Amino acid sequence: MAYRCPVSGGHWLPYQNYWRWLSQQPARLPHLPPGEDRGYQLESEDSHKVKICPETGTLMTRYKVGHGFEFSVDRSAAGIWFDVNEWEALRSRNFHDEVHLIMTAPWQAKVRREALEQVIHEKQAAQQVSEKDSGPVQNEPCGLEAAFRARFAVLLGPEVMERAEEIKSWLDQQPARREILTYLLHDPS
């Protein structure tokens, strides 16, 4: 048994109900590929808001689902919150019997790997288009390094990223680099 919010259409699933339901299932179902989720409308007004557990009153932790799903589920010690149509999307591809695994370190590591591979793929595709138009680009980072830089460029913005690159270049030339980094990372508060 899950509880549906009459305002948002989301669902609250207490862990004890989920575990009871899961123990009654005969076996895990095979996953279906992306595109089998019937195109559920998943963005809701409160999809990106921090949620408070309806049972404990504590902040919930958000976990990316990955595996072709573009949404996250929210978890507390008491249960899981699904925004409108998230449970239905998981169910349509047979992921609903693995909800408990989404919050595990191996699952989240795979989600991060998928995201990094996507960034690398997009960067390589853009580089191929650029090479077609103007020839090969020299001295451009590729693979993981390019994905790493691209991610931080988005997080920091162009001006801060440029300054960080200057500082990094200067640090790389310093014989006491580790000591400087240790000093900079020290937080006396």
C-alpha positions as CSV (number, residue, x, y, z in Angstrom):
1,M,0.0,0.0,0.0
2,A,1.2,3.4,-1.0
3,Y,-0.3,6.8,-0.3
4,R,-1.1,9.2,-3.1
5,C,-0.9,13.0,-2.6
6,P,-4.1,14.5,-3.9
7,V,-2.3,17.8,-4.8
8,S,0.9,16.7,-6.6
9,G,-0.1,13.1,-7.6
10,G,3.1,11.8,-6.1
11,H,3.2,8.6,-4.0
12,W,4.6,7.9,-0.5
13,L,5.7,4.3,-0.1
14,P,6.6,3.3,3.5
15,Y,9.5,0.9,3.6
16,Q,7.6,-1.7,5.6
17,N,4.9,-1.8,2.9
18,Y,7.5,-2.1,0.1
19,W,9.4,-4.9,1.8
20,R,6.2,-6.8,2.5
21,W,5.1,-6.4,-1.2
22,L,8.6,-7.4,-2.4
23,S,8.7,-10.5,-0.3
24,Q,5.5,-11.7,-2.0
25,Q,6.9,-11.3,-5.5
26,P,7.8,-14.6,-7.2
27,A,11.0,-13.4,-8.8
28,R,12.6,-10.3,-10.2
29,L,11.4,-9.3,-13.6
30,P,13.8,-8.7,-16.5
31,H,14.4,-5.1,-17.3
32,L,12.9,-3.6,-20.4
33,P,14.9,-1.2,-22.5
34,P,14.4,2.6,-22.5
35,G,11.5,3.7,-24.7
36,E,9.2,1.0,-23.1
37,D,8.1,3.5,-20.4
38,R,5.1,4.8,-22.5
39,G,6.5,8.3,-22.4
40,Y,5.1,9.2,-19.0
41,Q,5.1,12.9,-18.2
42,L,7.6,13.0,-15.3
43,E,8.4,16.7,-14.7
44,S,6.3,18.1,-11.9
45,E,6.4,21.5,-10.2
46,D,8.1,20.1,-7.1
47,S,10.5,17.5,-8.9
48,H,13.6,19.5,-7.9
49,K,12.5,20.8,-4.5
50,V,14.0,19.3,-1.3
51,K,11.3,17.0,0.3
52,I,10.5,16.4,3.9
53,C,9.6,12.9,5.0
54,P,5.9,12.8,5.9
55,E,6.6,10.3,8.7
56,T,9.8,11.5,10.4
57,G,9.9,15.2,9.4
58,T,13.5,14.9,8.2
59,L,15.0,16.0,4.9
60,M,14.9,13.3,2.3
61,T,17.9,12.3,0.2
62,R,17.6,12.3,-3.6
63,Y,19.0,9.4,-5.6
64,K,19.3,9.4,-9.4
65,V,17.7,6.4,-11.0
66,G,19.8,6.2,-14.2
67,H,19.4,3.2,-16.5
68,G,17.7,5.5,-19.1
69,F,15.5,7.2,-16.5
70,E,16.0,11.0,-16.2
71,F,14.5,11.4,-12.7
72,S,15.5,10.9,-9.1
73,V,13.6,9.4,-6.2
74,D,13.6,10.7,-2.7
75,R,14.3,8.5,0.4
76,S,14.2,8.8,4.1
77,A,14.6,6.3,6.9
78,A,10.9,5.6,6.7
79,G,10.2,5.3,3.0
80,I,10.4,6.5,-0.5
81,W,8.7,9.4,-2.3
82,F,7.9,9.1,-6.0
83,D,6.8,12.2,-7.9
84,V,3.9,11.9,-10.3
85,N,4.3,9.0,-12.8
86,E,7.8,7.9,-11.5
87,W,6.5,4.7,-10.0
88,E,4.5,4.0,-13.2
89,A,7.6,4.6,-15.3
90,L,9.7,2.3,-13.2
91,R,7.0,-0.4,-13.3
92,S,6.6,-0.1,-17.1
93,R,10.3,-1.2,-17.5
94,N,10.3,-3.7,-14.6
95,F,12.5,-1.7,-12.3
96,H,9.8,-1.4,-9.6
97,D,11.0,-4.5,-7.9
98,E,14.6,-3.1,-7.5
99,V,13.7,0.3,-5.9
100,H,15.7,-0.7,-2.8
101,L,18.8,-1.0,-4.9
102,I,18.7,2.5,-6.3
103,M,20.0,3.9,-3.0
104,T,23.0,1.6,-2.9
105,A,26.6,2.6,-3.6
106,P,27.0,0.2,-6.6
107,W,23.9,1.5,-8.3
108,Q,24.8,5.1,-7.8
109,A,28.4,4.4,-9.1
110,K,26.8,3.0,-12.2
111,V,24.6,6.0,-12.6
112,R,27.7,8.3,-12.4
113,R,29.5,6.1,-14.9
114,E,26.5,6.3,-17.3
115,A,26.5,10.1,-16.9
116,L,30.2,10.4,-17.5
117,E,30.0,8.1,-20.6
118,Q,27.2,10.3,-21.9
119,V,29.3,13.5,-21.5
120,I,32.2,11.8,-23.2
121,H,30.0,10.6,-26.1
122,E,28.6,14.1,-26.6
123,K,32.1,15.7,-26.5
124,Q,33.3,13.2,-29.1
125,A,30.3,13.8,-31.3
126,A,30.9,17.6,-31.1
127,Q,34.6,17.1,-31.8
128,Q,33.8,15.0,-34.9
129,V,31.5,17.7,-36.2
130,S,34.1,20.3,-35.5
131,E,36.8,18.3,-37.3
132,K,34.6,17.9,-40.3
133,D,34.1,21.7,-40.4
134,S,37.7,22.8,-39.7
135,G,40.0,19.9,-39.4
136,P,41.4,18.1,-36.3
137,V,41.8,20.2,-33.1
138,Q,45.2,19.9,-31.5
139,N,46.0,19.7,-27.8
140,E,42.4,19.3,-26.7
141,P,41.8,17.0,-23.8
142,C,39.8,13.9,-24.6
143,G,38.0,11.1,-22.7
144,L,37.7,11.3,-19.0
145,E,39.8,14.5,-18.8
146,A,37.5,16.3,-21.2
147,A,34.4,15.1,-19.4
148,F,35.9,16.2,-16.1
149,R,36.7,19.7,-17.4
150,A,33.3,20.0,-19.1
151,R,31.5,19.2,-15.9
152,F,33.5,21.8,-13.9
153,A,33.1,24.4,-16.6
154,V,29.3,24.0,-16.2
155,L,29.5,24.1,-12.4
156,L,31.9,27.1,-12.2
157,G,31.1,29.1,-15.2
158,P,33.5,30.4,-17.8
159,E,35.2,33.2,-15.9
160,V,35.9,31.1,-12.7
161,M,36.9,28.1,-14.8
162,E,39.5,30.2,-16.7
163,R,40.9,31.5,-13.4
164,A,41.0,28.0,-11.9
165,E,42.9,26.8,-15.0
166,E,45.5,29.6,-14.5
167,I,45.9,28.6,-10.8
168,K,46.2,25.0,-11.7
169,S,48.8,25.7,-14.3
170,W,50.8,27.7,-11.8
171,L,50.4,25.0,-9.1
172,D,51.6,22.3,-11.5
173,Q,54.9,24.2,-11.8
174,Q,55.5,24.5,-8.1
175,P,58.0,22.1,-6.4
176,A,55.9,22.4,-3.1
177,R,52.6,21.7,-4.9
178,R,51.3,19.2,-2.3
179,E,52.1,21.5,0.6
180,I,50.4,24.4,-1.1
181,L,47.3,22.3,-1.7
182,T,47.3,21.1,1.9
183,Y,47.5,24.6,3.1
184,L,44.7,25.7,0.8
185,L,42.4,22.9,1.9
186,H,43.0,23.5,5.6
187,D,39.8,24.9,7.2
188,P,40.5,26.1,10.7
189,S,36.8,26.6,11.6
